[in-house]
Amino acid sequence: QLTLGGRRVEVRKPRARTKDNQELELQSFNLFSGRDLLTTAALDRVLHGLSTRNYRYGLEPVGNLPPLATSKSAISKRFVAGTARKMRELMSRDLSQIDLLVLYFDGIEVDEHTIVVGLGIDADGHKHPLGLVEGSTENKAVCQRLLNDLIRRGLDPELARLVIIDGGKGIRGAVKASFGKHALVHRCRVHKRRNVIDHLPQDQRAFIGHRIDRIYRENDADHAAAELRSLADHLETDHPGAAASLREGLEETLTISRMRLSPSLIKTFKSTNPIESMISTARTVAGNVKRWRGGKMIERWTAAGILEAEKKFRRINGCRDLQLLRIALDAHDAGLKQQEETAAAV
């Protein structure tokens, strides 16, 4: 049997012999007789929306050869093997050789399970999926498992990096525990704006939303912080929930403003859009799943979706200005070392 057009077909095996009657192995026959091509074909078709039940309708025509290994159960087994391989590929990547300047973390909810995923951006502006972990909620213990795995695979926790999160307490606590002062944490402004707006009546949402947007466009971070606190004071009497939401983590929404980055980099780093775009592709890939059978299945599908998203990655907007981020991170590292030397001298 050979793999041909996404199925197995029976053929007469060709044989070749040398002049002294020694049988030779044909490399082309060995390639097509293996089942790796069938696993790859099944994985690609199912990830792009073809169900295991209708798999045979997506096969390429190859003549009147009876198709083998195309049943629903056979394709399901191949798909499980393929996604398990994708999972191993993602979770075994060596991170020690990647010069990561920025880390993103976010969670995806799937069938009462939470998958926390990581995305990195290197010094050239390329995106790298880092890994994932499954749990019941996006709590600190679950997030800590992901960060521990990244550190085990070579991510240096003592280098200054920009870490962009949506404001979840679990990932914030895990970042602090793993990286300490080396992490410059930036809170997503889109999430902050949305959280504040949700506490307001409908007739005030547009006005307050525009005012928050205008403040975040300020180049002076100290002035922007003062204006945000003034807005929180204004909202305190009538809408204390909105005021409290605005004050919570206020300084961390201005982290990138204090780093003196270019407008294009600020536009890229002001939100968690890069990792949410990757998560959106993973959701689309898993859109045809009608029944989830546990966390392992969710992990495999999410890993496969993330690696599908990676195929379409482009360099980030503002990638040519990343040297400005490098300078800011180096200055932060130098400041930490100076603090340690001063403390040691005392």
Secondary structure as a PSIPRED ss2 file (coil, helix, strand):
# PSIPRED VFORMAT (PSIPRED V4.0)

   1 Q C   1.000  0.000  0.000
   2 L E   0.000  0.000  1.000
   3 T E   0.000  0.000  1.000
   4 L E   0.000  0.000  1.000
   5 G C   1.000  0.000  0.000
   6 G C   1.000  0.000  0.000
   7 R E   0.000  0.000  1.000
   8 R E   0.000  0.000  1.000
   9 V E   0.000  0.000  1.000
  10 E C   1.000  0.000  0.000
  11 V C   1.000  0.000  0.000
  12 R C   1.000  0.000  0.000
  13 K C   1.000  0.000  0.000
  14 P C   1.000  0.000  0.000
  15 R C   1.000  0.000  0.000
  16 A E   0.000  0.000  1.000
  17 R E   0.000  0.000  1.000
  18 T C   1.000  0.000  0.000
  19 K C   1.000  0.000  0.000
  20 D C   1.000  0.000  0.000
  21 N C   1.000  0.000  0.000
  22 Q C   1.000  0.000  0.000
  23 E E   0.000  0.000  1.000
  24 L E   0.000  0.000  1.000
  25 E C   1.000  0.000  0.000
  26 L C   1.000  0.000  0.000
  27 Q H   0.000  1.000  0.000
  28 S H   0.000  1.000  0.000
  29 F H   0.000  1.000  0.000
  30 N H   0.000  1.000  0.000
  31 L H   0.000  1.000  0.000
  32 F H   0.000  1.000  0.000
  33 S H   0.000  1.000  0.000
  34 G C   1.000  0.000  0.000
  35 R C   1.000  0.000  0.000
  36 D H   0.000  1.000  0.000
  37 L H   0.000  1.000  0.000
  38 L H   0.000  1.000  0.000
  39 T H   0.000  1.000  0.000
  40 T H   0.000  1.000  0.000
  41 A H   0.000  1.000  0.000
  42 A H   0.000  1.000  0.000
  43 L H   0.000  1.000  0.000
  44 D H   0.000  1.000  0.000
  45 R H   0.000  1.000  0.000
  46 V H   0.000  1.000  0.000
  47 L H   0.000  1.000  0.000
  48 H C   1.000  0.000  0.000
  49 G C   1.000  0.000  0.000
  50 L C   1.000  0.000  0.000
  51 S C   1.000  0.000  0.000
  52 T C   1.000  0.000  0.000
  53 R C   1.000  0.000  0.000
  54 N C   1.000  0.000  0.000
  55 Y H   0.000  1.000  0.000
  56 R H   0.000  1.000  0.000
  57 Y H   0.000  1.000  0.000
  58 G H   0.000  1.000  0.000
  59 L C   1.000  0.000  0.000
  60 E C   1.000  0.000  0.000
  61 P C   1.000  0.000  0.000
  62 V C   1.000  0.000  0.000
  63 G C   1.000  0.000  0.000
  64 N C   1.000  0.000  0.000
  65 L C   1.000  0.000  0.000
  66 P C   1.000  0.000  0.000
  67 P C   1.000  0.000  0.000
  68 L E   0.000  0.000  1.000
  69 A C   1.000  0.000  0.000
  70 T C   1.000  0.000  0.000
  71 S C   1.000  0.000  0.000
  72 K H   0.000  1.000  0.000
  73 S H   0.000  1.000  0.000
  74 A H   0.000  1.000  0.000
  75 I H   0.000  1.000  0.000
  76 S H   0.000  1.000  0.000
  77 K H   0.000  1.000  0.000
  78 R H   0.000  1.000  0.000
  79 F H   0.000  1.000  0.000
  80 V H   0.000  1.000  0.000
  81 A H   0.000  1.000  0.000
  82 G H   0.000  1.000  0.000
  83 T H   0.000  1.000  0.000
  84 A H   0.000  1.000  0.000
  85 R H   0.000  1.000  0.000
  86 K H   0.000  1.000  0.000
  87 M H   0.000  1.000  0.000
  88 R H   0.000  1.000  0.000
  89 E H   0.000  1.000  0.000
  90 L H   0.000  1.000  0.000
  91 M H   0.000  1.000  0.000
  92 S C   1.000  0.000  0.000
  93 R C   1.000  0.000  0.000
  94 D C   1.000  0.000  0.000
  95 L C   1.000  0.000  0.000
  96 S C   1.000  0.000  0.000
  97 Q C   1.000  0.000  0.000
  98 I C   1.000  0.000  0.000
  99 D C   1.000  0.000  0.000
 100 L E   0.000  0.000  1.000
 101 L E   0.000  0.000  1.000
 102 V E   0.000  0.000  1.000
 103 L E   0.000  0.000  1.000
 104 Y E   0.000  0.000  1.000
 105 F E   0.000  0.000  1.000
 106 D E   0.000  0.000  1.000
 107 G E   0.000  0.000  1.000
 108 I E   0.000  0.000  1.000
 109 E E   0.000  0.000  1.000
 110 V E   0.000  0.000  1.000
 111 D C   1.000  0.000  0.000
 112 E C   1.000  0.000  0.000
 113 H E   0.000  0.000  1.000
 114 T E   0.000  0.000  1.000
 115 I E   0.000  0.000  1.000
 116 V E   0.000  0.000  1.000
 117 V E   0.000  0.000  1.000
 118 G E   0.000  0.000  1.000
 119 L E   0.000  0.000  1.000
 120 G E   0.000  0.000  1.000
 121 I E   0.000  0.000  1.000
 122 D E   0.000  0.000  1.000
 123 A C   1.000  0.000  0.000
 124 D C   1.000  0.000  0.000
 125 G C   1.000  0.000  0.000
 126 H C   1.000  0.000  0.000
 127 K E   0.000  0.000  1.000
 128 H E   0.000  0.000  1.000
 129 P E   0.000  0.000  1.000
 130 L E   0.000  0.000  1.000
 131 G E   0.000  0.000  1.000
 132 L E   0.000  0.000  1.000
 133 V E   0.000  0.000  1.000
 134 E E   0.000  0.000  1.000
 135 G E   0.000  0.000  1.000
 136 S C   1.000  0.000  0.000
 137 T C   1.000  0.000  0.000
 138 E C   1.000  0.000  0.000
 139 N C   1.000  0.000  0.000
 140 K H   0.000  1.000  0.000
 141 A H   0.000  1.000  0.000
 142 V H   0.000  1.000  0.000
 143 C H   0.000  1.000  0.000
 144 Q H   0.000  1.000  0.000
 145 R H   0.000  1.000  0.000
 146 L H   0.000  1.000  0.000
 147 L H   0.000  1.000  0.000
 148 N H   0.000  1.000  0.000
 149 D H   0.000  1.000  0.000
 150 L H   0.000  1.000  0.000
 151 I H   0.000  1.000  0.000
 152 R H   0.000  1.000  0.000
 153 R C   1.000  0.000  0.000
 154 G C   1.000  0.000  0.000
 155 L C   1.000  0.000  0.000
 156 D C   1.000  0.000  0.000
 157 P C   1.000  0.000  0.000
 158 E C   1.000  0.000  0.000
 159 L C   1.000  0.000  0.000
 160 A C   1.000  0.000  0.000
 161 R E   0.000  0.000  1.000
 162 L E   0.000  0.000  1.000
 163 V E   0.000  0.000  1.000
 164 I E   0.000  0.000  1.000
 165 I E   0.000  0.000  1.000
 166 D C   1.000  0.000  0.000
 167 G C   1.000  0.000  0.000
 168 G C   1.000  0.000  0.000
 169 K H   0.000  1.000  0.000
 170 G H   0.000  1.000  0.000
 171 I H   0.000  1.000  0.000
 172 R H   0.000  1.000  0.000
 173 G H   0.000  1.000  0.000
 174 A H   0.000  1.000  0.000
 175 V H   0.000  1.000  0.000
 176 K H   0.000  1.000  0.000
 177 A H   0.000  1.000  0.000
 178 S H   0.000  1.000  0.000
 179 F H   0.000  1.000  0.000
 180 G H   0.000  1.000  0.000
 181 K H   0.000  1.000  0.000
 182 H H   0.000  1.000  0.000
 183 A E   0.000  0.000  1.000
 184 L E   0.000  0.000  1.000
 185 V E   0.000  0.000  1.000
 186 H E   0.000  0.000  1.000
 187 R E   0.000  0.000  1.000
 188 C C   1.000  0.000  0.000
 189 R H   0.000  1.000  0.000
 190 V H   0.000  1.000  0.000
 191 H H   0.000  1.000  0.000
 192 K H   0.000  1.000  0.000
 193 R H   0.000  1.000  0.000
 194 R H   0.000  1.000  0.000
 195 N H   0.000  1.000  0.000
 196 V H   0.000  1.000  0.000
 197 I H   0.000  1.000  0.000
 198 D C   1.000  0.000  0.000
 199 H C   1.000  0.000  0.000
 200 L C   1.000  0.000  0.000
 201 P C   1.000  0.000  0.000
 202 Q H   0.000  1.000  0.000
 203 D H   0.000  1.000  0.000
 204 Q H   0.000  1.000  0.000
 205 R H   0.000  1.000  0.000
 206 A H   0.000  1.000  0.000
 207 F H   0.000  1.000  0.000
 208 I H   0.000  1.000  0.000
 209 G H   0.000  1.000  0.000
 210 H H   0.000  1.000  0.000
 211 R H   0.000  1.000  0.000
 212 I H   0.000  1.000  0.000
 213 D H   0.000  1.000  0.000
 214 R H   0.000  1.000  0.000
 215 I H   0.000  1.000  0.000
 216 Y H   0.000  1.000  0.000
 217 R C   1.000  0.000  0.000
 218 E C   1.000  0.000  0.000
 219 N C   1.000  0.000  0.000
 220 D C   1.000  0.000  0.000
 221 A H   0.000  1.000  0.000
 222 D H   0.000  1.000  0.000
 223 H H   0.000  1.000  0.000
 224 A H   0.000  1.000  0.000
 225 A H   0.000  1.000  0.000
 226 A H   0.000  1.000  0.000
 227 E H   0.000  1.000  0.000
 228 L H   0.000  1.000  0.000
 229 R H   0.000  1.000  0.000
 230 S H   0.000  1.000  0.000
 231 L H   0.000  1.000  0.000
 232 A H   0.000  1.000  0.000
 233 D H   0.000  1.000  0.000
 234 H H   0.000  1.000  0.000
 235 L H   0.000  1.000  0.000
 236 E H   0.000  1.000  0.000
 237 T C   1.000  0.000  0.000
 238 D C   1.000  0.000  0.000
 239 H C   1.000  0.000  0.000
 240 P H   0.000  1.000  0.000
 241 G H   0.000  1.000  0.000
 242 A H   0.000  1.000  0.000
 243 A H   0.000  1.000  0.000
 244 A H   0.000  1.000  0.000
 245 S H   0.000  1.000  0.000
 246 L H   0.000  1.000  0.000
 247 R H   0.000  1.000  0.000
 248 E C   1.000  0.000  0.000
 249 G C   1.000  0.000  0.000
 250 L C   1.000  0.000  0.000
 251 E H   0.000  1.000  0.000
 252 E H   0.000  1.000  0.000
 253 T H   0.000  1.000  0.000
 254 L H   0.000  1.000  0.000
 255 T H   0.000  1.000  0.000
 256 I H   0.000  1.000  0.000
 257 S H   0.000  1.000  0.000
 258 R H   0.000  1.000  0.000
 259 M C   1.000  0.000  0.000
 260 R C   1.000  0.000  0.000
 261 L C   1.000  0.000  0.000
 262 S C   1.000  0.000  0.000
 263 P H   0.000  1.000  0.000
 264 S H   0.000  1.000  0.000
 265 L H   0.000  1.000  0.000
 266 I H   0.000  1.000  0.000
 267 K H   0.000  1.000  0.000
 268 T H   0.000  1.000  0.000
 269 F H   0.000  1.000  0.000
 270 K C   1.000  0.000  0.000
 271 S C   1.000  0.000  0.000
 272 T C   1.000  0.000  0.000
 273 N H   0.000  1.000  0.000
 274 P H   0.000  1.000  0.000
 275 I H   0.000  1.000  0.000
 276 E H   0.000  1.000  0.000
 277 S H   0.000  1.000  0.000
 278 M H   0.000  1.000  0.000
 279 I H   0.000  1.000  0.000
 280 S H   0.000  1.000  0.000
 281 T H   0.000  1.000  0.000
 282 A H   0.000  1.000  0.000
 283 R H   0.000  1.000  0.000
 284 T H   0.000  1.000  0.000
 285 V H   0.000  1.000  0.000
 286 A H   0.000  1.000  0.000
 287 G H   0.000  1.000  0.000
 288 N H   0.000  1.000  0.000
 289 V C   1.000  0.000  0.000
 290 K C   1.000  0.000  0.000
 291 R C   1.000  0.000  0.000
 292 W C   1.000  0.000  0.000
 293 R C   1.000  0.000  0.000
 294 G C   1.000  0.000  0.000
 295 G H   0.000  1.000  0.000
 296 K H   0.000  1.000  0.000
 297 M H   0.000  1.000  0.000
 298 I H   0.000  1.000  0.000
 299 E H   0.000  1.000  0.000
 300 R H   0.000  1.000  0.000
 301 W H   0.000  1.000  0.000
 302 T H   0.000  1.000  0.000
 303 A H   0.000  1.000  0.000
 304 A H   0.000  1.000  0.000
 305 G H   0.000  1.000  0.000
 306 I H   0.000  1.000  0.000
 307 L H   0.000  1.000  0.000
 308 E H   0.000  1.000  0.000
 309 A H   0.000  1.000  0.000
 310 E H   0.000  1.000  0.000
 311 K C   1.000  0.000  0.000
 312 K C   1.000  0.000  0.000
 313 F C   1.000  0.000  0.000
 314 R C   1.000  0.000  0.000
 315 R C   1.000  0.000  0.000
 316 I C   1.000  0.000  0.000
 317 N C   1.000  0.000  0.000
 318 G C   1.000  0.000  0.000
 319 C H   0.000  1.000  0.000
 320 R H   0.000  1.000  0.000
 321 D H   0.000  1.000  0.000
 322 L H   0.000  1.000  0.000
 323 Q H   0.000  1.000  0.000
 324 L H   0.000  1.000  0.000
 325 L H   0.000  1.000  0.000
 326 R H   0.000  1.000  0.000
 327 I H   0.000  1.000  0.000
 328 A H   0.000  1.000  0.000
 329 L H   0.000  1.000  0.000
 330 D H   0.000  1.000  0.000
 331 A H   0.000  1.000  0.000
 332 H H   0.000  1.000  0.000
 333 D H   0.000  1.000  0.000
 334 A H   0.000  1.000  0.000
 335 G H   0.000  1.000  0.000
 336 L H   0.000  1.000  0.000
 337 K H   0.000  1.000  0.000
 338 Q H   0.000  1.000  0.000
 339 Q H   0.000  1.000  0.000
 340 E H   0.000  1.000  0.000
 341 E H   0.000  1.000  0.000
 342 T H   0.000  1.000  0.000
 343 A H   0.000  1.000  0.000
 344 A H   0.000  1.000  0.000
 345 A H   0.000  1.000  0.000
 346 V C   1.000  0.000  0.000
